[in-house]
Amino acid sequence: MTLGAEPRRVESYAMGRWMVGGDEGVVVADAVTGDPLVRVSSTGLDLAGMVAHARTVGGPALRELTFHERAAMLKTLALHLNEQRDELYELWLRAGDTRRGAMVDIDGGIGVLFSYSSRGRRELPSGRVVLDGEAEPLGKAGTFLGQHLYVPRRGVAVQINAFNFPVWGMLEKLAPAFLAGLPTIVKAATPTGYIAEAAVRHMLNLLPEGSLQLVSGSADGLLDLLDGQDSVAFTGSASTARRLRAHRSMLEHAVRFNAEQDSLNAAILGPDAAPGSPEFDLFVKSLVTEMTVKAGQRCTAIRRAFVPSERMNEVTDAVAARLSRVVVGDPRDESVTMGALAAREQREEVRRSVEALRAPVVVGDMGDFPVLGADPDRGAFLPPLLLRADDPDRPEPHTVEAFGPVSTLLPYRDADHVVALAARGSGSLVASVVSYDRGFVRDVVLGLGAHHGRILVLDRDDAKEQTGHGAALATLVHGGPGRAGGGEELGGIRAVLHQMQRVALQGSPDALAAVTGSWVPGAAVDDGPPHPFRKHLEELRIGDRIVAGPRTVTDADVAQFAAFTGDTFYAHTDDEAAAANPFFGRRVAHGYLVLAFAAGLFVDPAPGPVLANYGVDGLRFLAPVFPGDEMTVALTCKQITPRPNTDYGEVRWDAVITNGEGTVVATYDVLTLVASQE
């Protein structure tokens, strides 16, 4: 992407082709130089056609793929974008950010793709539906069951993104929707939409047509086209979120809406953290980092820094000393540690918010300040500003957010006081508790939990591995209650399931097995030869079963197992003590002896397609086995999961052990790796 003196037109990608808006659009300036950079317009864009294209082309193409195939595509996408990072970094320099700040957006987004690709292969089945729990018996005879499952919806995932994360914000919404089989329409934020456009250009050839489209510019009218099969994920201001949430389509068609809004995130220094302690230093470093990375333009940045009343002066001095080393200027200069805000309009908005906070600026100067390598008047520069509100009960720090390199110090008395103060922010994305006092940490975390989506406990023990206050991770929920929007973006497979429809399926065991691809008790079985362990992955079928036994468990077996393993628990070795046990009444066999004997009954010992047993899930001992009892095991093929790009797959077996009277004594799932024929 070449950017010259004449503003280039940022394009949208719709219905399989790139399109330019029909008017001159909005001019976006270089955040460092103030020179016109690009023009953005979506005038004339066929939004209805885009929605139809997503539903009729993108959706079917995605639903044709299995979860594992979609996950493999995400990995390919991540690897490709990883090779394009330098180009995207260069574009971020035009938006005022340093290379370090650009990494948060670009590398963070690529990391999300890797994470969802890995989790999709490990935690989702190879098919196209996800089971939610076990089948529920709905009748006495076992011929009528219920099963919750997630199925793909037939709509489109619309994402409306903020200017500060054009890559990460897009990919963290795209990845779970893509895994769920839902095509995406991206509405990029105008100030940095040219970065999103560049990323999309690199992605399209690796994705099914219709699975990703891009709106550069206004998307007015898009929400009118949505219905109950669609979803909207929004990142941005609370005022915009309220307007979107109240849209007619949201209300009339129950369109799924997820909002991640800017919030007044808190960091709390524990009373034990005196100057010179690791926790004191960690708090100061974390606060300065959150003020300066991306010039504080992060929805997770620390806006309120709570410190014990007696530490206010010491924290102020320590933060001032660290901020004095920050170099503001053109991010193309390697000595610059903080660049510009995204636009001069954003800078003026931050200045107005600082005035509205009505607290003195104790570090920083909103007037003249040194800017390295750039004109401070033409660029969108602002120094880091630390405010101090000695009266923590004033409303402004808990209601006004300055979305830039700004944070406010506030004093507190004790744990109850700081919890109450933090709660006045009306809900936020994240809070940090920096303390080595476990009691204080416990009290504060339990008090904060209802008001925050994520809580970081930072101390000397996790200091080297912790990812930072502002880092949202794909494995954990990103969102928060109240002012933060009430949403839960990310969160691993939770985010995938959010984009799917949960259905309560009722029917016979065979009907459920046919729909879900998973055997359930009561469904048809095949006991015929050969032994299931002699079948390759392609030859196995759901319901293949072996019933093995009986085998009598003897006194000698129990004694030998106790001696060999060292498990001489009295219930297995002492007749008198075992008789007094209210659960048994007499000496019993070890549960693990029963499992071992069951394996000896159903295993085919010769080399064959079964490569390894790699686990047991859901083990429950339901009834005791006594010396002299007979035991029988039924092992049924329950699920078959091929693993892409390997010569084997996973097979899950349903195991049921019964005694001579037909009583079920143990149930569990056996997990094996089985070779393919080729």
HUZIGI-V138959 format. One record per pair of residues at least 24 apart in sequence whose C-alpha atoms are under 6 Angstrom apart, sorted by the first residue. I is the first residue (numbers start at 0). GAP is how many residues later the second one is. If there is no record, write none. Layout:
i=<I/I>
gap=<GAP/GAP>
This chain:
i=<6/6/6/6/7/7/8/8/9/11/11/11/12/12/13/13/14/14/27/29/30/30/30/30/30/30/31/31/32/32/33/33/39/40/41/41/41/53/53/54/56/57/57/57/57/58/58/61/62/65/65/65/66/67/67/69/70/70/73/73/74/74/77/77/94/95/95/95/95/96/96/97/97/100/100/104/104/104/105/107/108/108/108/111/125/142/143/143/144/144/144/145/145/146/146/147/147/147/148/148/149/149/149/150/150/151/151/152/152/152/153/154/154/155/155/155/155/156/156/156/156/156/157/157/157/158/158/158/158/158/159/159/160/160/160/161/161/161/162/162/162/165/166/175/175/176/179/182/183/183/184/184/184/185/185/186/187/189/223/226/226/227/227/227/229/230/230/230/231/232/232/232/233/234/234/234/235/236/236/257/258/258/259/259/259/259/260/260/261/262/262/263/263/263/264/264/264/264/264/265/265/265/265/266/266/266/267/267/267/268/268/269/269/270/277/278/278/278/283/290/290/291/291/294/294/295/295/296/296/299/300/302/303/303/304/304/305/305/305/306/307/307/308/308/319/327/328/328/328/329/329/339/339/340/342/343/346/349/349/352/356/358/358/358/359/359/360/360/361/361/397/397/414/418/425/425/426/426/426/426/426/426/427/427/427/428/428/428/428/429/429/430/431/431/432/433/433/434/451/452/452/517/517/518/532/533/535/535/535/535/536/536/536/541/541/542/542/543/543/544/544/545/545/546/546/547/547/547/547/548/549/549/549/550/550/551/551/552/552/552/553/553/554/557/587/587/588/588/597/608/608/609/610/610/611/611/612/612/613/613/614/615/615/616/616/617/618/618/619/619/620/620/621/621/622/629/629/630/630/631/631/632/646/646/647/647/647/648/648>
gap=<29/30/31/32/30/31/29/30/30/202/203/204/200/201/36/199/35/38/163/64/64/65/311/312/348/349/64/347/345/346/344/345/177/176/174/175/176/129/156/100/153/125/151/152/153/123/124/119/118/60/61/62/59/53/58/109/46/49/39/43/39/42/32/35/247/243/244/245/246/197/242/233/241/192/193/60/62/63/61/60/58/59/62/362/515/365/363/364/361/362/363/359/360/357/358/355/356/357/353/354/350/351/352/349/350/29/348/76/347/348/75/74/75/26/27/28/74/26/27/73/74/75/26/27/74/27/28/73/74/75/27/74/27/28/74/27/73/74/26/28/29/30/29/319/320/322/316/28/27/28/27/28/29/28/29/28/28/27/25/26/28/25/26/27/25/24/25/26/25/24/25/26/25/24/25/26/25/24/25/229/226/228/219/224/225/227/223/224/37/165/221/39/161/164/37/38/163/165/166/36/38/39/165/38/164/165/38/164/165/38/165/164/165/37/182/155/156/180/35/114/115/46/113/109/110/108/109/106/107/170/169/104/103/104/103/104/103/104/105/104/103/104/102/103/43/43/42/43/44/43/44/40/41/39/37/36/33/52/53/49/39/28/29/30/27/28/25/26/24/25/26/27/29/28/56/57/24/25/54/55/56/57/24/52/56/24/50/51/55/24/25/24/24/25/24/24/25/24/28/26/27/120/121/119/77/74/73/139/140/141/137/138/139/95/96/93/94/92/93/90/91/88/89/86/87/53/54/84/85/83/80/81/82/79/80/77/78/74/75/76/73/74/72/31/37/38/36/37/35/65/66/64/62/63/60/61/58/59/57/58/56/53/54/51/52/50/48/49/46/47/44/45/43/44/42/29/30/27/28/25/26/24/28/29/26/27/28/24/25>
